[in-house]
């Protein structure tokens, strides 16, 4: 592989608790009851607006008009309270960076993405123009536009690129772009993966360091 593109939440970093705490703070402010952390984790992946809508739908309450802005403000204050890289991620990225180009493709807003990467000392592995967020010029995953941009920027073909993610959204994105896919079973989005539908170019990994053998 000449390019390996990583999802962020649930793939590089375990951010479930901070996302859940922020969503529950928003619910409480709106007069609702908090939801379980794992339930909110399963709602993550399509971007902040969809997460907020899903949280309020699950709570049985109508979202206030400023719910998205309020969530982003709350999360901005707490996005590094508990978020941490998955075990061995830094070591895996260090080794892979010696072999190939690395990038990040996430539906998370770009500024929050950059702050998480910098705060966890992962930004050093990803040049600024190799980080694509969900609020930029490209449609969010599973639309392949962001992934196709990174592939074109690297001057390679889709067959020479791989996407590493943890959710059905990542699965569909890789298929839409025609790239190889590595699915992180350890991520909090993996539950929705149709494992029985995976093809030969789609592989499940149980630990980040398995990428060093697979790539």
Secondary structure, 3 states (H helix, E strand, C coil): CCEEEECCECCCEECHHHHHHHHHHHHHHCCCCCCCHHHHHCCCCCCHHHHHHHHHHHHCCCCCCCHHHHHHHHHHHHCCCCCEECCCHHHHHHHHHCCCEEEEECCCCHHHHHHHHHHCCCHHHCCHHHEECCCCCCCCCCCCHHHHHHHHHHCCCHHHEEEEECCHHHHHHHHHHCCEEEEECCCCCHHHCCHHHCCCCEEEECCCCHHHHHC
